[in-house]
Amino acid sequence: MTSQELTEQIFKKKSFLCVGLDTDLERIPTYLLSEKDPVFSFNKAIIDATHEYCVAYKPNIAFYEALGVDGWKSLKKTINYLHSEYPDLYTIADAKRGDIGNTSRMYAKAFFEDLGFDSVTVAPYMGKDSVEPFLEFTNKHTILLALTSNEGAFDFQTLKTGDDDLYKKVIKTSKDWQNSENLMYVVGATKAEYLADIRKIIPENFLLVPGVGAQGGSLEEVCKYGITKNVGLLVNSSRKIIYASDSSNFAEIAAAKAEAIQNQMAQELEKL
Ligand SMILES: O=C(O)c1cc(=O)[nH]c(=O)n1[C@@H]1O[C@H](COP(=O)(O)O)[C@@H](O)[C@H]1O
């Protein structure tokens, strides 16, 4: 899906919500554990209930990898289900990959070709030749970690390198990489006020903003500093939506949570 198509979906659905599928066998309703593929059953129920309130889904790959072969099968079933039932929804593989060039190319093939995700999250630490293999894929986005939502973001990302904080240097440098038009960036909702400066460097790019909900970030603040006339935001919430209830009507409750966020987003879009 292109950025323009994603923007069209955002205006059509009045939502820039991304639902995070961080599916954990220890947190899903226990009655699902007797199903053949509890992870897929849970994801399917969440997707069927929430799809009208969001524009994207982001499975966090760690939750699937932790289950070995079974986890990869559940992931594949989930992405196939999204492609067949809801092809207008944007998909993010939250894998935070990045390695020497030929290895990155294999990661890119895994997520873009084999699984068919629209985008993948990538760590910038290994630099240009570790990211460019992802950027070669047309109509696919590489979502580069810029300023993350966690406390550890202050360990390295905000260190001064010359005149700039490291995360700003990452963003500025990445703009010169081959096919940089395929870049999006991660900026944590917990650091919303930094978005004002970030928007001066990248006024147009889409930002994936995790950290509202369970991590305490504020949607209002994110919009105040980060929204553009084309929106340019995908705001993720995982646990606050998918684990809102562990009873038999968990999907319904998740949908209500997603709808409440979507309503807030619709109000923000009204202001544009
Ligand atoms: O790349 C990410 O999505 C990500 C980056 C970041 O800075 N912070 C962050 O929380 N995430 C991911 O976003 C999701 C947040 O989940 P909740 O805190 O449950 O909404 C998790 O899958 C995290 O791995």
The ligand as a Tripos MOL2 file, in Angstrom:
@<TRIPOS>MOLECULE
LIG
   24    25     1     0     0
SMALL
NO_CHARGES

@<TRIPOS>ATOM
      1 O1          8.2770   -0.1950   17.0650 O.co2     1 LIG1
      2 C1          7.3370   -0.1930   17.8710 C.2       1 LIG1
      3 O2          6.2030   -0.4500   17.5230 O.co2     1 LIG1
      4 C2          7.6000    0.2980   19.2310 C.ar      1 LIG1
      5 C3          8.5360    1.2920   19.3530 C.ar      1 LIG1
      6 C4          8.6330    2.0000   20.5620 C.ar      1 LIG1
      7 O3          9.3730    2.9630   20.6840 O.2       1 LIG1
      8 N1          7.8390    1.6330   21.6000 N.ar      1 LIG1
      9 C5          6.9500    0.6040   21.5060 C.ar      1 LIG1
     10 O4          6.2270    0.3660   22.4770 O.2       1 LIG1
     11 N2          6.8620   -0.1180   20.3390 N.ar      1 LIG1
     12 C6          5.9710   -1.2950   20.2440 C.3       1 LIG1
     13 O5          4.6180   -0.8490   20.2970 O.3       1 LIG1
     14 C7          3.8120   -1.7400   21.0820 C.3       1 LIG1
     15 C8          3.2770   -0.9840   22.2770 C.3       1 LIG1
     16 O6          2.3770   -1.7740   22.9890 O.3       1 LIG1
     17 P1          1.4220   -1.1900   24.1440 P.3       1 LIG1
     18 O7          2.3010   -0.4670   25.0940 O.co2     1 LIG1
     19 O8          0.8220   -2.4240   24.7260 O.co2     1 LIG1
     20 O9          0.4210   -0.3010   23.4830 O.co2     1 LIG1
     21 C9          4.7280   -2.9190   21.4400 C.3       1 LIG1
     22 O10         4.5980   -3.9100   20.4390 O.3       1 LIG1
     23 C10         6.1220   -2.3210   21.3720 C.3       1 LIG1
     24 O11         7.1060   -3.2660   21.0230 O.3       1 LIG1
@<TRIPOS>BOND
     1     1     2 2
     2     2     3 1
     3     2     4 1
     4     4     5 ar
     5     4    11 ar
     6     5     6 ar
     7     6     7 2
     8     6     8 ar
     9     8     9 ar
    10     9    10 2
    11     9    11 ar
    12    11    12 1
    13    12    13 1
    14    12    23 1
    15    13    14 1
    16    14    15 1
    17    14    21 1
    18    15    16 1
    19    16    17 1
    20    17    18 2
    21    17    19 1
    22    17    20 1
    23    21    22 1
    24    21    23 1
    25    23    24 1
@<TRIPOS>SUBSTRUCTURE
     1 LIG1         1 GROUP 0 **** ****
